[in-house]
Amino acid sequence: MDLSRLVTEPLRTDEEFILYRGEYSNLAGKPSVLLLAAASNLPALETLGRLENEYSLRNELDSAWAVRPLALS
């Protein structure tokens, strides 16, 4: 997934994570995406572990009611 063309807007911030909405400004009809990022440049191992755990559950989520992760990077 190429994130270099996304225009992001922060939706929620706490001490551990920042949730962004990303939209492709130059590609009409492309859906927006949600990005969850660690709030710190050097996140705690527990924070990274939490992201990995949430990503590992992606196949168990029903896309009718849940936002399914596309990638972990």
Backbone as CSV, one residue per row, in Angstrom:
resi,resn,N_x,N_y,N_z,CA_x,CA_y,CA_z,C_x,C_y,C_z
1,MET,0.845,-1.170,0.000,0.000,0.000,0.000,0.891,1.234,0.000
2,ASP,0.701,2.082,-0.986,1.489,3.309,-1.102,0.829,4.422,-0.291
3,LEU,1.485,4.837,0.782,0.933,5.886,1.650,1.483,7.263,1.321
4,SER,2.388,7.334,0.369,3.051,8.611,0.082,2.107,9.665,-0.500
5,ARG,1.009,9.251,-1.101,0.067,10.206,-1.702,-1.123,10.524,-0.813
6,LEU,-1.118,10.000,0.393,-2.231,10.245,1.315,-2.118,11.618,1.966
7,VAL,-3.246,12.275,2.085,-3.360,13.484,2.893,-4.024,13.034,4.185
8,THR,-3.337,13.217,5.314,-3.849,12.693,6.583,-4.380,13.801,7.477
9,GLU,-5.360,13.401,8.291,-5.975,14.293,9.275,-6.091,13.509,10.581
10,PRO,-5.532,14.019,11.686,-5.666,13.296,12.959,-7.109,13.346,13.451
11,LEU,-7.621,12.189,13.859,-8.988,12.100,14.385,-9.015,11.974,15.902
12,ARG,-8.037,11.241,16.444,-7.985,11.015,17.896,-6.545,10.799,18.305
13,THR,-6.185,11.349,19.450,-4.832,11.202,19.982,-4.919,10.861,21.463
14,ASP,-4.107,9.908,21.889,-3.924,9.660,23.317,-2.435,9.464,23.565
15,GLU,-2.051,9.040,24.732,-0.625,8.935,25.039,0.060,7.780,24.311
16,GLU,-0.732,6.852,23.755,-0.143,5.678,23.107,-0.280,5.699,21.576
17,PHE,-1.415,6.160,21.061,-1.687,6.081,19.624,-2.270,7.360,19.065
18,ILE,-2.126,7.518,17.741,-2.809,8.563,16.985,-3.573,7.874,15.864
19,LEU,-4.861,8.185,15.756,-5.694,7.646,14.686,-5.874,8.734,13.640
20,TYR,-5.518,8.410,12.396,-5.611,9.351,11.283,-6.616,8.850,10.248
21,ARG,-7.241,9.786,9.547,-7.964,9.478,8.326,-7.055,9.886,7.177
22,GLY,-6.878,9.011,6.213,-6.058,9.318,5.054,-6.902,9.286,3.788
23,GLU,-6.727,10.301,2.961,-7.459,10.365,1.695,-6.483,10.653,0.564
24,TYR,-6.733,10.057,-0.569,-5.935,10.307,-1.765,-6.505,11.547,-2.443
25,SER,-5.831,12.666,-2.312,-6.360,13.934,-2.808,-6.401,13.995,-4.326
26,ASN,-5.528,13.270,-5.000,-5.452,13.364,-6.459,-6.101,12.184,-7.180
27,LEU,-6.735,11.276,-6.445,-7.359,10.114,-7.066,-8.841,10.059,-6.690
28,ALA,-9.682,10.580,-7.550,-11.114,10.606,-7.287,-11.669,9.185,-7.214
29,GLY,-12.582,8.977,-6.289,-13.217,7.675,-6.138,-12.455,6.674,-5.303
30,LYS,-11.252,6.988,-4.909,-10.451,6.102,-4.061,-10.975,6.221,-2.631
31,PRO,-11.227,5.110,-1.951,-11.763,5.195,-0.585,-10.737,5.756,0.400
32,SER,-11.244,6.371,1.458,-10.353,6.840,2.511,-9.927,5.641,3.362
33,VAL,-8.845,5.810,4.116,-8.335,4.757,4.988,-8.122,5.328,6.387
34,LEU,-8.102,4.442,7.366,-7.747,4.819,8.728,-6.348,4.299,9.000
35,LEU,-5.540,5.128,9.637,-4.168,4.756,9.986,-4.010,4.881,11.495
36,LEU,-3.518,3.850,12.125,-3.236,3.889,13.551,-1.729,3.872,13.713
37,ALA,-1.196,4.893,14.353,0.251,5.026,14.519,0.588,5.219,15.989
38,ALA,1.763,4.768,16.359,2.252,5.024,17.716,2.472,6.526,17.881
39,ALA,2.106,7.067,19.020,2.237,8.497,19.269,3.694,8.896,19.490
40,SER,4.512,7.961,19.901,5.914,8.240,20.195,6.805,7.792,19.035
41,ASN,7.901,8.504,18.829,8.889,8.073,17.837,9.602,6.803,18.273
42,LEU,9.670,6.581,19.573,10.262,5.372,20.143,9.232,4.694,21.040
43,PRO,8.253,3.995,20.441,7.180,3.403,21.251,7.686,2.263,22.123
44,ALA,6.995,2.054,23.222,7.317,0.943,24.121,7.058,-0.379,23.418
45,LEU,7.764,-1.410,23.816,7.564,-2.740,23.238,6.127,-3.212,23.416
46,GLU,5.487,-2.827,24.505,4.094,-3.197,24.748,3.171,-2.572,23.704
47,THR,3.470,-1.344,23.303,2.677,-0.666,22.279,2.798,-1.389,20.946
48,LEU,4.019,-1.740,20.564,4.228,-2.477,19.326,3.572,-3.853,19.385
49,GLY,3.650,-4.490,20.524,3.006,-5.790,20.708,1.498,-5.704,20.577
50,ARG,0.936,-4.630,21.078,-0.513,-4.429,20.968,-0.928,-4.279,19.503
51,LEU,-0.163,-3.503,18.737,-0.453,-3.352,17.305,-0.342,-4.700,16.580
52,GLU,0.688,-5.458,16.888,0.865,-6.768,16.262,-0.276,-7.715,16.623
53,ASN,-0.716,-7.684,17.866,-1.815,-8.540,18.298,-3.115,-8.155,17.583
54,GLU,-3.401,-6.866,17.510,-4.617,-6.417,16.828,-4.576,-6.805,15.346
55,TYR,-3.417,-6.675,14.727,-3.280,-7.040,13.316,-3.472,-8.547,13.120
56,SER,-2.999,-9.335,14.058,-3.108,-10.789,13.934,-4.566,-11.264,13.955
57,LEU,-5.473,-10.457,14.462,-6.895,-10.826,14.536,-7.676,-10.406,13.299
58,ARG,-7.018,-9.848,12.285,-7.697,-9.265,11.129,-8.616,-10.241,10.406
59,ASN,-8.246,-11.511,10.308,-9.060,-12.478,9.580,-10.303,-12.909,10.343
60,GLU,-10.350,-12.601,11.617,-11.512,-12.954,12.431,-12.557,-11.845,12.470
61,LEU,-12.242,-10.692,11.907,-13.171,-9.559,11.919,-14.101,-9.608,10.717
62,ASP,-15.370,-9.342,10.953,-16.364,-9.292,9.895,-16.396,-7.873,9.337
63,SER,-16.083,-7.712,8.064,-16.010,-6.375,7.476,-17.370,-5.690,7.403
64,ALA,-18.448,-6.387,7.701,-19.768,-5.758,7.746,-19.896,-4.826,8.948
65,TRP,-19.126,-5.079,10.001,-19.236,-4.244,11.201,-17.889,-3.764,11.744
66,ALA,-16.788,-4.224,11.181,-15.481,-3.858,11.722,-14.573,-3.330,10.620
67,VAL,-13.673,-2.463,10.997,-12.637,-2.003,10.094,-11.513,-3.033,10.130
68,ARG,-11.217,-3.630,8.988,-10.192,-4.668,8.933,-8.858,-4.074,8.527
69,PRO,-7.794,-4.428,9.230,-6.462,-3.919,8.879,-6.003,-4.430,7.515
70,LEU,-5.338,-3.560,6.777,-4.814,-3.929,5.474,-3.333,-4.271,5.524
71,ALA,-2.603,-3.604,6.400,-1.162,-3.819,6.463,-0.626,-3.382,7.822
72,LEU,0.528,-3.918,8.164,1.265,-3.513,9.358,2.664,-3.178,8.921
73,SER,3.079,-1.947,9.190,4.425,-1.583,8.773,5.077,-0.689,9.808
